[in-house]
């Protein structure tokens, strides 16, 4: 099923993300986590492409398992940074063979050595989006950054580049994580003013350890409100308490989004079915 059709349907839709193992040895554990998340009957499950593109074959395998074995719509990530155009084309053909209809087109994080683009690579997500459209009838998603991309000095430029991606043929966009819902609401207002009218899925990441917060913020540049920082400072050294508090905070964000008319929410569940399950249990009378 095309995700754009799913998210335009009536009701509230919660989706989750999983990421492939860094090595083949971890494949079964990721598959088990995916199966656990699938038991929650999410609207779809997305599968990341992995740093350096080394997990691309597992992205296809897991997406195929989600779609063909678990009977849940799968969203396969593709990135410009990690592969050449030829390699990306091969992955798209593999996705077609497996019946995967949905692709999230991303530039990806530039490697630490800063060598991007290399010969034969896409330079921008727009180029990738255009090629995906040429190769098949895919539902295409893209990323957006409510607080501005970490590499972008001016937010208006960030929205201009987002508009370019949307104009290339994107069906929906998913945000980077944020911890203050007002940031999302303000972002939504700004992009609507610029004529970006496609569905926007807020991305929520449950922070369940102090270390996870530091790592995530370092990568994304996401601001941490004092309210949440106090939670991490107080509970961060008690793993069980921090996990419960982080799940509660993410649940509170989701409830607020739903109360303000948001009907599609994507959860970065970090291959933790127990975290995803706890959130869905908290929403048991809200999302039916």
FITOR-691310 format. One line per field, with one value per residue (C-alpha): residue number from 1; residue in one letter; x, y, z. Coordinates in steps of 0.001 Angstrom, whole numbers. Example, Ala and Ser with C-alpha at 12.3 -4.5 7.8 and 13.67 -1.06 7.14 Angstrom:
REM residues 2
num	1 / 2
residu	A / S
east	12300 / 13670
north	-4500 / -1060
up	7800 / 7140
//
This chain:
REM residues 288
num	1 / 2 / 3 / 4 / 5 / 6 / 7 / 8 / 9 / 10 / 11 / 12 / 13 / 14 / 15 / 16 / 17 / 18 / 19 / 20 / 21 / 22 / 23 / 24 / 25 / 26 / 27 / 28 / 29 / 30 / 31 / 32 / 33 / 34 / 35 / 36 / 37 / 38 / 39 / 40 / 41 / 42 / 43 / 44 / 45 / 46 / 47 / 48 / 49 / 50 / 51 / 52 / 53 / 54 / 55 / 56 / 57 / 58 / 59 / 60 / 61 / 62 / 63 / 64 / 65 / 66 / 67 / 68 / 69 / 70 / 71 / 72 / 73 / 74 / 75 / 76 / 77 / 78 / 79 / 80 / 81 / 82 / 83 / 84 / 85 / 86 / 87 / 88 / 89 / 90 / 91 / 92 / 93 / 94 / 95 / 96 / 97 / 98 / 99 / 100 / 101 / 102 / 103 / 104 / 105 / 106 / 107 / 108 / 109 / 110 / 111 / 112 / 113 / 114 / 115 / 116 / 117 / 118 / 119 / 120 / 121 / 122 / 123 / 124 / 125 / 126 / 127 / 128 / 129 / 130 / 131 / 132 / 133 / 134 / 135 / 136 / 137 / 138 / 139 / 140 / 141 / 142 / 143 / 144 / 145 / 146 / 147 / 148 / 149 / 150 / 151 / 152 / 153 / 154 / 155 / 156 / 157 / 158 / 159 / 160 / 161 / 162 / 163 / 164 / 165 / 166 / 167 / 168 / 169 / 170 / 171 / 172 / 173 / 174 / 175 / 176 / 177 / 178 / 179 / 180 / 181 / 182 / 183 / 184 / 185 / 186 / 187 / 188 / 189 / 190 / 191 / 192 / 193 / 194 / 195 / 196 / 197 / 198 / 199 / 200 / 201 / 202 / 203 / 204 / 205 / 206 / 207 / 208 / 209 / 210 / 211 / 212 / 213 / 214 / 215 / 216 / 217 / 218 / 219 / 220 / 221 / 222 / 223 / 224 / 225 / 226 / 227 / 228 / 229 / 230 / 231 / 232 / 233 / 234 / 235 / 236 / 237 / 238 / 239 / 240 / 241 / 242 / 243 / 244 / 245 / 246 / 247 / 248 / 249 / 250 / 251 / 252 / 253 / 254 / 255 / 256 / 257 / 258 / 259 / 260 / 261 / 262 / 263 / 264 / 265 / 266 / 267 / 268 / 269 / 270 / 271 / 272 / 273 / 274 / 275 / 276 / 277 / 278 / 279 / 280 / 281 / 282 / 283 / 284 / 285 / 286 / 287 / 288
residu	X / X / X / X / X / X / X / X / X / X / X / X / X / X / X / X / X / X / X / X / X / X / X / X / X / X / X / X / X / X / X / X / X / X / X / X / X / X / X / X / X / X / X / X / X / X / X / X / X / X / X / X / X / X / X / X / X / X / X / X / X / X / X / X / X / X / X / X / X / X / X / X / X / X / X / X / X / X / X / X / X / X / X / X / X / X / X / X / X / X / X / X / X / X / X / X / X / X / X / X / X / X / X / X / X / X / X / X / X / X / X / X / X / X / X / X / X / X / X / X / X / X / X / X / X / X / X / X / X / X / X / X / X / X / X / X / X / X / X / X / X / X / X / X / X / X / X / X / X / X / X / X / X / X / X / X / X / X / X / X / X / X / X / X / X / X / X / X / X / X / X / X / X / X / X / X / X / X / X / X / X / X / X / X / X / X / X / X / X / X / X / X / X / X / X / X / X / X / X / X / X / X / X / X / X / X / X / X / X / X / X / X / X / X / X / X / X / X / X / X / X / X / X / X / X / X / X / X / X / X / X / X / X / X / X / X / X / X / X / X / X / X / X / X / X / X / X / X / X / X / X / X / X / X / X / X / X / X / X / X / X / X / X / X / X / X / X / X / X / X / X / X / X / X / X / X / X / X / X / X / X / X / X / X / X / X / X / X
east	0 / 1187 / 1837 / 267 / -3044 / -2607 / -1928 / -4788 / -7269 / -9484 / -8221 / -4929 / -1952 / 1214 / 4244 / 7658 / 11231 / 13773 / 17386 / 19313 / 22233 / 25730 / 26833 / 25029 / 25512 / 22929 / 20282 / 18175 / 17981 / 16781 / 14260 / 12971 / 12651 / 10817 / 8387 / 7718 / 6940 / 4742 / 2553 / 1444 / -144 / 1499 / 354 / 3764 / 7345 / 10318 / 13751 / 16878 / 19687 / 22591 / 25802 / 28063 / 25437 / 26843 / 23466 / 21606 / 21020 / 19571 / 17356 / 15785 / 15505 / 13862 / 11532 / 10511 / 9854 / 7684 / 5688 / 5450 / 5554 / 4124 / 1681 / 2466 / 3406 / 7184 / 9097 / 12654 / 15240 / 17684 / 20550 / 22787 / 25874 / 26295 / 26181 / 26856 / 23971 / 24548 / 24341 / 21181 / 19584 / 20276 / 18614 / 15557 / 15258 / 15504 / 12777 / 10563 / 11098 / 10047 / 6926 / 8089 / 6106 / 7459 / 10893 / 12236 / 14756 / 17560 / 20876 / 22278 / 24969 / 28208 / 31094 / 33614 / 36300 / 34014 / 34442 / 31044 / 29913 / 32315 / 32298 / 29099 / 27121 / 24038 / 24746 / 21294 / 18115 / 16324 / 18441 / 17640 / 13930 / 13884 / 15583 / 13224 / 10262 / 11775 / 12297 / 8825 / 5536 / 6775 / 5307 / 8208 / 8878 / 11555 / 13001 / 12474 / 13979 / 11678 / 14666 / 16600 / 19243 / 22442 / 24389 / 21998 / 22711 / 19313 / 15965 / 14410 / 17034 / 16218 / 12536 / 13442 / 15405 / 12506 / 10170 / 12510 / 12337 / 8554 / 8312 / 10395 / 7506 / 7588 / 4305 / 4913 / 7649 / 8780 / 10461 / 13636 / 12979 / 12096 / 11280 / 9108 / 5867 / 5649 / 8670 / 6652 / 3532 / 5557 / 7378 / 4089 / 2768 / 5906 / 5969 / 2250 / 2877 / 5437 / 2942 / 4143 / 801 / 1677 / 1280 / 3909 / 4612 / 6184 / 9040 / 9115 / 12087 / 11584 / 14795 / 15319 / 18952 / 21090 / 23693 / 21068 / 20098 / 23676 / 24349 / 21082 / 21443 / 25051 / 23996 / 20853 / 21378 / 17926 / 17217 / 16368 / 13761 / 14458 / 11477 / 13003 / 16547 / 15360 / 13880 / 17165 / 19192 / 16960 / 16360 / 19352 / 21438 / 18564 / 18117 / 14644 / 13340 / 14849 / 13280 / 9850 / 10223 / 11398 / 8451 / 6087 / 7574 / 7267 / 3708 / 2862 / 4211 / 2100 / -1064 / -547 / -48 / -3225 / -5176 / -4007 / -5245 / -2157 / -3276 / 4 / 2973 / 6242 / 8142 / 11897 / 11731 / 15437 / 14695 / 13088 / 9705 / 9172 / 9408 / 7029 / 4635 / 4702 / 3809 / 946 / -325 / -301 / -2393 / -4748 / -7900 / -6670 / -5584 / -8052
north	0 / 3501 / 5429 / 8606 / 6733 / 5361 / 8716 / 10427 / 7880 / 8694 / 8212 / 8644 / 6755 / 5902 / 4548 / 3364 / 3225 / 410 / 338 / -2583 / -4202 / -2912 / -6500 / -9580 / -11172 / -8825 / -9473 / -11914 / -9611 / -6734 / -9030 / -10019 / -6367 / -5620 / -8461 / -7105 / -3652 / -5148 / -6737 / -3206 / -2877 / 441 / 2316 / 1594 / 757 / 2602 / 1023 / 3188 / 2795 / 2841 / 4826 / 4266 / 2247 / -1025 / -2142 / -1510 / -5193 / -5620 / -2579 / -4343 / -7659 / -6115 / -3938 / -7026 / -8940 / -6101 / -5826 / -9420 / -11461 / -9094 / -7455 / -3918 / -1065 / -620 / 2602 / 1974 / 4727 / 5648 / 8126 / 10040 / 10003 / 6306 / 4999 / 5807 / 6429 / 2973 / 1343 / 3269 / 2206 / -1425 / -998 / 608 / -2365 / -4731 / -2810 / -3061 / -6836 / -7124 / -5053 / -2129 / 937 / 3537 / 5212 / 7925 / 9902 / 11514 / 13174 / 11537 / 12627 / 13680 / 11410 / 12720 / 12999 / 15460 / 13855 / 14403 / 14177 / 11646 / 10889 / 9109 / 10191 / 12347 / 15797 / 16548 / 14717 / 16439 / 14490 / 11237 / 12042 / 12750 / 9430 / 7468 / 8972 / 8009 / 4403 / 3576 / 4580 / 5001 / 6949 / 9208 / 10779 / 13260 / 14715 / 18174 / 20061 / 22162 / 23807 / 24151 / 21779 / 21913 / 22915 / 25714 / 29192 / 30717 / 28973 / 30655 / 28953 / 25620 / 26022 / 27085 / 23861 / 21905 / 23520 / 22408 / 18815 / 18941 / 20386 / 17462 / 15164 / 14306 / 12949 / 13568 / 14782 / 13579 / 15823 / 15357 / 14734 / 17656 / 17951 / 21061 / 20774 / 24531 / 24204 / 21850 / 24034 / 27120 / 25189 / 23939 / 27494 / 28744 / 26075 / 26400 / 30114 / 29066 / 26823 / 23466 / 21747 / 18015 / 15956 / 16529 / 13735 / 14882 / 12623 / 11764 / 10065 / 8565 / 9324 / 6489 / 7050 / 10091 / 8925 / 8706 / 12342 / 13591 / 11552 / 12497 / 16211 / 16222 / 14774 / 16807 / 20082 / 19691 / 22060 / 20515 / 22463 / 23006 / 20849 / 17811 / 18633 / 18598 / 15132 / 13816 / 15465 / 13981 / 10484 / 10001 / 7926 / 5514 / 3467 / 2119 / 5498 / 7308 / 4812 / 5303 / 9083 / 9212 / 7139 / 9369 / 12529 / 11149 / 10027 / 13515 / 15004 / 12608 / 13319 / 17060 / 16612 / 14569 / 17106 / 19784 / 17965 / 16009 / 12648 / 11005 / 10624 / 8792 / 7362 / 6748 / 3620 / 2655 / -1077 / -1202 / -2944 / -2615 / 1171 / 1216 / -1068 / 1138 / 4188 / 2399 / 1163 / 4767 / 5670 / 2686 / 4784 / 7607 / 5709 / 2973
up	0 / -819 / 2366 / 1013 / 761 / 4276 / 5908 / 4102 / 5465 / 8436 / 11977 / 13795 / 12393 / 14337 / 12472 / 13649 / 12365 / 12544 / 11403 / 9854 / 11694 / 11032 / 10354 / 9092 / 12514 / 13989 / 11352 / 13376 / 16391 / 14205 / 12560 / 15997 / 17011 / 13770 / 14411 / 17891 / 16539 / 13817 / 16510 / 17399 / 13921 / 13002 / 9921 / 8392 / 9372 / 7892 / 7447 / 7424 / 4890 / 7320 / 7497 / 4513 / 2659 / 3944 / 5223 / 1959 / 1252 / 4721 / 4211 / 1239 / 3106 / 6168 / 4088 / 2114 / 5336 / 6642 / 3450 / 2263 / 5486 / 8090 / 5640 / 6831 / 4471 / 4381 / 3764 / 2559 / 3021 / 240 / 623 / -1762 / 452 / 895 / -2680 / -6308 / -8690 / -10179 / -6763 / -5899 / -9175 / -8308 / -4902 / -6517 / -8883 / -5901 / -4089 / -7168 / -7326 / -3679 / -4261 / -2106 / -3146 / -730 / -594 / 1699 / -367 / 1678 / 1059 / 4201 / 6642 / 5005 / 6129 / 8629 / 5965 / 4185 / 775 / -820 / -3480 / -4920 / -8664 / -9660 / -6587 / -6303 / -4910 / -3526 / -2565 / -5465 / -7952 / -6180 / -6093 / -9822 / -10615 / -8344 / -10190 / -13533 / -12464 / -11171 / -9650 / -6082 / -3207 / -2230 / 1147 / 2168 / 5354 / 6820 / 9725 / 11950 / 13628 / 10378 / 9048 / 11097 / 7977 / 7013 / 8362 / 7535 / 8088 / 5048 / 2859 / 4486 / 3621 / 75 / -408 / 1079 / -1452 / -4229 / -2989 / -2774 / -6269 / -7571 / -6701 / -2996 / -1598 / 2114 / 4446 / 7866 / 10401 / 12311 / 16002 / 18241 / 21946 / 21914 / 19954 / 19464 / 17185 / 14973 / 14952 / 14019 / 11300 / 9872 / 9718 / 7951 / 5266 / 4564 / 3974 / 1346 / -434 / 891 / 1352 / 1363 / 4566 / 7255 / 9745 / 13021 / 14111 / 17802 / 19450 / 22920 / 24831 / 27291 / 28371 / 29164 / 26639 / 23895 / 24412 / 24133 / 20998 / 19278 / 19954 / 18788 / 15426 / 14884 / 16708 / 18269 / 21150 / 24505 / 26498 / 30181 / 31103 / 29436 / 30495 / 34117 / 33576 / 32186 / 34949 / 37646 / 36265 / 33943 / 36347 / 37074 / 33861 / 34685 / 35819 / 32807 / 30443 / 31991 / 32081 / 28465 / 27300 / 29288 / 27741 / 24195 / 24920 / 26169 / 22927 / 20865 / 22856 / 22412 / 18658 / 18347 / 20422 / 17987 / 14927 / 13858 / 12517 / 11445 / 13795 / 13164 / 16142 / 16019 / 18158 / 17820 / 17375 / 20828 / 20591 / 24337 / 24051 / 21094 / 22979 / 26083 / 24013 / 22298 / 25666 / 26905 / 23853 / 24068 / 24519 / 22278 / 19165 / 18268
//
